[in-house]
Amino acid sequence: MSPSPWRLAARTERMNPSVIREILKLTELPGIISLAGGLPSPDTFPVEAMRAATTRVLRDHPREALQYAASEGYPPLREWVAAEVGSRGVAVDAAQVLITTGSQQGLDLVGKALIDRGSRVAVESPTYLGALQAFTPYEPELVAIACDDEGPLPAALAAEGQGARFLYVLPNFQNPSGRSIGAARRAAIAASARDVGLPIVEDNPYGDLWYDAEPAAPIASLWREGTIYLGSFSKVLAPGLRLGYVVAPAEVMPKLLQAKQASDLHTPSLNQRMVHEVVKDGFLREHVPTIRKRYKAQRDAMQAALAAHLPQSGPRACRWQVPGGGMFFWLELPEDVDAEALLPRAVERGVAFVPGAPFFAGAAKKNTLRLSFVTVAPEAIERGVRALAAALETTR
Ligand SMILES: Cc1ncc(COP(=O)(O)O)c(C=O)c1O
């Protein structure tokens, strides 16, 4: 056999298959109740509205919808995003909005524009695995900031965040932990970051999915020129559209734009026009509450099942917070239980989850796991949690 002509770049050493995708293969086995997924429920996709919008776009603007377009994005959609984030207290001009191919691309562009080899990047503990995957190829030194049930501790931020290129933070219903940062903590984080000159990258794909109370205003509203804000249509319309956005201060926007040009020239014109056609007259004001209602019932079913089946006191106690929104519960098992070792036992009993360790940039808490409640009916959630409790019993 002749030697391979391919020589991979050194950075590929740092790229790893998503542990979650590997786990999902296991969980797609028939008969398994998967609480492992990270996908929205397809029952929430507004198929009819999309179909009608697509028909209108292709009828009225076929040539533009199928042509190359500006890298910044479709101007009316940028205007819509500027007004949308403006209504959350983040006053911006449409010139500060870059439409991206999912907010995942926004994370990659941020990494490309801001991270050098060895740059310190501060992240929450735990944090979104997809962000770790996006940043890692740019070879940062990831700094895991100490967190409590309300996110990063401002004092830890001041101590450890100094000199970092940015703090990556998810203030609303975090993936994976489900936790949210309250208004006072947001203010303290913004103040502390501003003090030490630490810019913030605020990722908010779940903010609209609140079930108890609307979240506090974005950190971007507290420190506009020091924050890059990312949003997404994936959780309020459909993720297959691959449509998100970055709102960035004027001094970084040109470099994000050039990074985007190199990456994919622009986000598909047809998708941008379709989505603008759907959202322009206030469709989300009607649609999002239907998603909230559905997911809230599933959230409540999971809370009830966890409370019924898992010990909450004594030596085998499990700990969790009820998420005020989003898609996930985060469980802390007894210290001596490794969630990865627990997974095959759970699968044997018919339920799957995602072990928590891969979500940590620093020292991993192996006794943690993530449960998604949005794609499983309440009755199956109950059975799934019961099976999880039975698997946990075997660790005694
Ligand atoms: C925290 C977080 N950020 C970004 C993304 C990527 O979303 P998008 O579909 O907009 O690329 C996800 C997807 O699950 C997410 O959970």
The ligand as an SDF file (V2000), in Angstrom:
LIG
                    3D

 16 16  0  0  0  0  0  0  0  0999 V2000
  -26.3310   27.4300   23.3970 C   0  0  0  0  0  0  0  0  0  0  0  0
  -26.4400   27.1990   21.9430 C   0  0  0  0  0  0  0  0  0  0  0  0
  -25.8660   28.0610   21.1150 N   0  0  0  0  0  0  0  0  0  0  0  0
  -25.9320   27.8970   19.7900 C   0  0  0  0  0  0  0  0  0  0  0  0
  -26.6030   26.8210   19.2400 C   0  0  0  0  0  0  0  0  0  0  0  0
  -26.6100   26.6690   17.7570 C   0  0  0  0  0  0  0  0  0  0  0  0
  -27.8520   27.0020   17.2450 O   0  0  0  0  0  0  0  0  0  0  0  0
  -28.1310   27.2690   15.7240 P   0  0  0  0  0  0  0  0  0  0  0  0
  -29.1190   26.2470   15.2970 O   0  0  0  0  0  0  0  0  0  0  0  0
  -28.6780   28.6620   15.6680 O   0  0  0  0  0  0  0  0  0  0  0  0
  -26.8500   27.1660   14.9770 O   0  0  0  0  0  0  0  0  0  0  0  0
  -27.2290   25.8960   20.0750 C   0  0  0  0  0  0  0  0  0  0  0  0
  -27.9330   24.7360   19.5040 C   0  0  0  0  0  0  0  0  0  0  0  0
  -28.4370   23.8820   20.1510 O   0  0  0  0  0  0  0  0  0  0  0  0
  -27.1510   26.0990   21.4690 C   0  0  0  0  0  0  0  0  0  0  0  0
  -27.7140   25.2500   22.3390 O   0  0  0  0  0  0  0  0  0  0  0  0
  1  2  1  0
  2  3  1  0
  2 15  2  0
  3  4  2  0
  4  5  1  0
  5  6  1  0
  5 12  2  0
  6  7  1  0
  7  8  1  0
  8  9  2  0
  8 10  1  0
  8 11  1  0
 12 13  1  0
 12 15  1  0
 13 14  2  0
 15 16  1  0
M  END
$$$$
